[in-house]
Amino acid sequence: MPRKARIDAPGALHHVIARGIEKRDIFWDDHDRNNFLKRLGTIIDESDTRCYAWALLPNHCHLLFKTGLSPIATVMRRLLTGYAVTFNRRHRRHGHLFQNRYKSILCQEEVYLKELVRYIHLNPLRAKIVNDLKQLDTYEFCGHSALMNRVKHSWQEVNEVLGWFAAKRHQARERYRSFVEKGIQQGRRKDLTGGGLLRSAGGWLNVKALREAKIFYKSDERILGDSDFVESVLANADEQMERKYALQAAGLDLDGLAKIVAGITGVKPSRIFSPGKNRSRVQARSLLCFWAARELGISLAELSCRTRISQSSISMSVHRGEQIVEREGRPLNSLRSSG
């Protein structure tokens, strides 16, 4: 059976699990772990991805992301490929480091966000890397220690997570820690990491009850959420894919998109692709970057290469382009059909 395509969209919440090939270790020492975190922080900042939780285990890692300007596939490709290259060079090894396909589960934020933060941050304790919650508080290779104010990571969403528990920081940390402590007895939760229908229905007993009641429950192994959420995500994904392929089938590429933007803004394509802070050129470049990234799926790296500006600047251009499109209220396909 062919693998299903990954589902993603701006603002989507993903629980990502990347494992070493043949269950081998992907982190041999603290140097490796620090290298991974440094690379992770850079990519998160450049792609405007948000990270709510993370944990590094010897042979795998857990990450909880909210998609920003770059698709989750682009973020993970940069992270895993770059890390594998430096790991192999440092340890004088060859070949694949990670399993060919990492696991990515799109999650229903309102229901599962807090549960996933707790579950991911308890991984070092379940794996017996630390002995108890007190040691976990200071374990530097898990996001829990940042929430406990023992380490600092500018790229981790510490303030937002603590804000779910209380307005005052000290009280928020106490309540967060108590919440984590209550999760220790839950052990491994397959409902948060695998088994599409089991996950969507909330466990085997619920699935059995639904079947006995002859209720058909919408499920998908790529999605963690209730039936309505699963159905909504799949419908939206189909709509996005249809639009993307329709634009590509019509022959629209980056150069063709530049011509459309030129027709809207009056800025020549050659000037759109060249650096400069002239207001009209910045506006044109912003529209180009936004539509290229969101509608055509072109990576920030490719846009950076074509425009000869940094990926962080491309990220800001995408933001500006999104604001322009929201003000004008016209999607790319309508512009193309009318132009």
C-alpha positions in Angstrom: 0.0 0.0 0.0 1.5 3.4 -1.0 2.3 5.8 1.8 -0.2 8.6 2.3 0.9 12.2 1.8 1.7 14.3 4.8 -1.0 16.7 5.8 0.0 20.3 6.7 -1.2 23.8 6.7 -0.1 27.1 8.2 -0.8 27.0 12.0 -1.2 23.2 12.1 0.0 21.4 15.2 2.3 18.4 14.7 3.7 15.8 17.0 6.9 14.6 15.2 8.9 11.5 16.1 12.2 10.8 14.3 13.9 7.5 15.0 17.4 6.2 14.2 17.6 3.6 11.5 17.3 0.1 12.8 16.6 1.6 16.2 20.3 2.7 16.5 21.3 5.7 18.6 21.2 9.1 16.9 22.9 10.9 19.8 26.2 9.6 21.0 27.1 12.3 23.4 26.2 15.8 24.6 28.1 17.4 21.7 25.7 15.7 19.3 22.7 16.8 21.3 23.8 20.4 21.5 24.5 20.4 17.8 21.0 19.1 17.1 19.5 21.8 19.4 21.5 24.6 17.8 20.4 23.5 14.4 16.8 23.2 15.6 16.8 26.7 17.0 18.1 28.2 13.8 15.6 26.5 11.6 12.7 27.4 13.9 13.6 31.1 13.9 14.1 31.2 10.1 10.9 29.3 9.3 8.7 31.0 12.0 7.8 27.5 13.3 6.7 27.4 16.9 8.0 24.7 19.3 5.9 23.8 22.3 7.7 20.7 23.6 10.7 18.5 22.7 12.7 15.6 24.2 15.9 14.0 22.9 16.3 10.2 23.6 19.3 8.1 22.6 17.7 6.6 19.5 14.8 9.0 18.7 13.4 12.5 19.4 10.0 14.0 20.0 9.0 17.5 18.8 5.8 19.4 19.0 5.6 22.0 16.3 3.1 24.5 15.0 3.7 25.2 11.3 4.8 28.6 10.4 6.0 29.9 7.0 7.6 26.6 5.9 5.8 23.3 5.6 6.7 20.8 8.3 8.3 18.6 5.7 10.8 21.4 4.8 11.6 22.0 8.4 12.3 18.3 9.1 14.2 17.8 6.0 16.6 20.7 6.9 16.9 19.5 10.5 17.4 15.8 9.9 19.6 16.0 6.8 21.8 18.7 8.2 22.3 16.9 11.5 23.0 13.6 9.8 25.7 15.1 7.6 27.5 16.7 10.6 27.0 13.5 12.7 28.5 11.3 10.1 31.4 13.6 9.5 32.2 13.8 13.2 31.9 10.1 13.9 33.5 9.0 10.6 30.5 6.9 9.6 28.5 6.6 6.3 25.0 5.8 5.4 21.5 6.8 6.7 21.2 7.9 10.3 17.4 8.2 10.5 14.6 6.0 9.4 13.6 7.1 5.9 10.2 8.5 7.0 9.8 10.2 10.3 6.3 10.1 12.0 4.2 13.2 11.8 0.8 13.4 13.4 -1.4 16.5 12.9 -3.2 17.2 16.2 -6.4 18.9 17.3 -4.9 21.7 19.3 -7.8 22.5 21.7 -8.0 18.9 22.9 -4.5 17.6 22.8 -2.0 20.4 23.1 -1.5 20.3 26.9 -1.6 16.5 27.0 1.1 16.3 24.3 3.4 18.8 26.1 3.2 16.6 29.2 3.6 13.3 27.4 6.6 14.5 25.4 8.3 16.0 28.4 7.9 12.9 30.4 9.8 10.8 27.9 13.2 11.0 29.6 11.6 9.7 32.8 9.8 6.9 31.1 13.1 5.9 29.4 14.9 6.0 32.8 17.4 8.6 31.6 16.4 10.5 34.7 15.3 8.9 38.0 12.5 11.2 39.1 10.7 14.5 38.4 13.3 16.4 40.4 16.1 15.3 38.0 13.8 15.9 35.0 13.5 19.6 36.2 17.2 20.1 35.4 17.7 17.7 32.5 18.9 20.0 29.7 17.9 17.9 26.8 14.2 18.1 27.3 11.9 21.2 27.0 10.6 20.6 30.6 13.8 22.2 32.1 13.2 25.4 30.1 9.6 25.6 31.4 11.1 25.2 34.9 13.5 28.1 34.2 16.6 25.9 34.5 17.8 26.4 31.0 17.1 29.0 28.3 16.0 28.5 24.7 14.8 31.6 22.9 13.1 29.4 20.3 10.9 27.5 22.7 7.3 28.7 23.4 7.9 28.9 27.2 5.7 31.9 27.9 2.7 30.7 26.0 2.8 27.2 27.6 3.1 28.6 31.1 0.3 31.1 30.3 -2.1 28.2 30.0 -1.7 27.5 33.8 -1.6 31.0 35.4 -0.8 34.6 34.7 2.0 34.9 37.3 5.2 32.9 36.3 5.9 31.4 39.7 2.3 30.1 40.1 2.2 28.9 36.5 5.4 26.8 37.0 4.0 25.2 40.1 0.7 24.3 38.3 2.5 23.1 35.2 4.8 20.9 37.3 1.9 19.5 39.2 0.2 18.7 35.9 3.3 16.9 34.7 3.6 15.0 37.9 0.0 13.7 37.6 0.9 12.2 34.2 3.7 10.0 35.5 1.3 7.2 36.4 -0.2 7.2 33.0 2.9 5.5 31.4 3.1 5.2 27.7 0.0 6.4 25.9 -0.5 4.8 22.5 -3.6 7.0 22.0 -1.2 10.0 21.6 1.3 8.3 19.3 -0.2 5.7 17.1 -3.2 3.7 15.9 -5.4 6.0 13.8 -8.9 4.9 14.7 -7.9 4.1 18.3 -6.4 7.5 18.6 -9.3 9.4 17.0 -11.9 7.6 19.0 -10.1 7.8 22.3 -9.1 4.1 22.8 -10.2 0.6 22.0 -13.2 0.5 24.4 -14.7 3.5 22.6 -14.0 2.0 19.2 -15.8 -1.2 20.3 -18.7 0.7 21.7 -19.0 2.7 18.5 -19.0 -0.4 16.4 -21.6 -2.1 18.6 -23.8 1.0 18.1 -23.1 0.8 14.3 -21.6 4.3 14.4 -19.0 4.9 11.7 -16.1 7.0 13.0 -13.9 9.1 10.6 -10.3 8.3 11.3 -6.8 8.7 9.8 -3.5 7.5 11.1 -1.9 10.9 10.3 -4.4 12.8 12.5 -5.0 13.0 16.2 -8.5 14.4 16.9 -12.2 13.8 17.0 -14.2 12.7 14.0 -15.3 16.2 13.0 -11.7 17.4 13.2 -10.4 14.5 11.1 -13.1 15.1 8.5 -12.4 18.9 8.4 -8.6 18.4 8.0 -9.0 15.9 5.2 -11.4 18.1 3.3 -9.2 21.1 3.7 -6.1 19.1 2.6 -7.9 17.9 -0.5 -8.9 21.4 -1.3 -5.3 22.7 -0.9 -3.8 19.9 -3.0 -6.4 20.4 -5.8 -5.5 24.1 -5.9 -1.8 23.5 -5.9 -1.9 20.8 -8.6 -4.4 22.9 -10.7 -1.9 25.8 -10.7 1.0 23.6 -11.5 -1.0 21.8 -14.2 -1.7 25.2 -15.8 2.1 25.7 -16.0 2.4 28.2 -13.2 6.0 28.2 -11.8 8.0 30.8 -10.0 8.7 32.8 -13.2 5.1 32.7 -14.2 4.1 33.8 -10.8 6.5 36.8 -11.1 4.8 37.9 -14.3 1.4 37.8 -12.5 2.8 39.9 -9.6 4.4 42.3 -12.1 1.0 42.8 -13.7 -0.5 43.6 -10.3 2.2 45.9 -9.0 3.9 47.3 -12.2 7.3 46.1 -11.0 9.2 44.1 -13.6 10.0 40.5 -12.8 13.8 41.1 -13.0 13.4 43.8 -10.3 11.2 41.5 -8.1 14.0 38.9 -8.1 16.7 41.4 -7.2 17.5 42.8 -3.7 16.4 46.3 -2.8 14.3 48.2 -0.2 12.3 50.3 -2.6 8.7 50.2 -1.3 7.1 49.0 -4.5 9.7 46.3 -5.0 9.3 45.1 -1.4 5.6 44.9 -1.8 6.0 42.9 -5.1 8.6 40.6 -3.6 6.3 40.0 -0.6 3.4 38.9 -2.8 5.7 36.7 -4.8 7.1 35.0 -1.7 3.7 34.5 0.0 2.0 32.9 -3.1 5.1 30.9 -4.0 5.4 29.4 -0.5 1.7 28.9 0.3 0.2 28.1 -3.1 3.0 26.5 -5.1 4.9 24.9 -2.2 8.2 26.5 -3.1 10.7 26.3 -0.3 12.1 29.3 1.5 15.6 28.1 0.5 14.7 28.2 -3.2 13.2 31.7 -2.8 16.3 32.8 -0.9 18.5 31.6 -3.8 16.4 33.3 -6.5 16.0 36.6 -4.7 19.5 36.7 -3.2 18.2 37.6 0.2 18.4 35.6 3.5 15.8 33.0 4.5 14.9 35.2 7.5 14.2 38.1 5.2 12.1 35.7 3.0 10.1 34.8 6.1 9.3 38.4 6.7 8.4 38.9 3.1 5.9 36.0 3.3 4.3 37.7 6.4 4.0 41.0 4.6 2.6 39.2 1.5 0.0 37.5 3.6 -1.1 40.8 5.1 -1.4 42.3 1.6 -3.5 39.4 0.3 -5.8 39.6 3.4 -6.4 43.3 2.8 -7.2 42.8 -0.8 -9.1 39.5 -0.3 -8.2 37.9 -3.6 -6.6 34.4 -3.8 -4.0 33.6 -6.4 -6.3 31.4 -8.6 -8.8 34.3 -9.0 -6.1 36.7 -9.9 -4.7 34.3 -12.5 -8.1 33.6 -14.1 -8.9 37.3 -14.3 -5.5 38.3 -15.5 
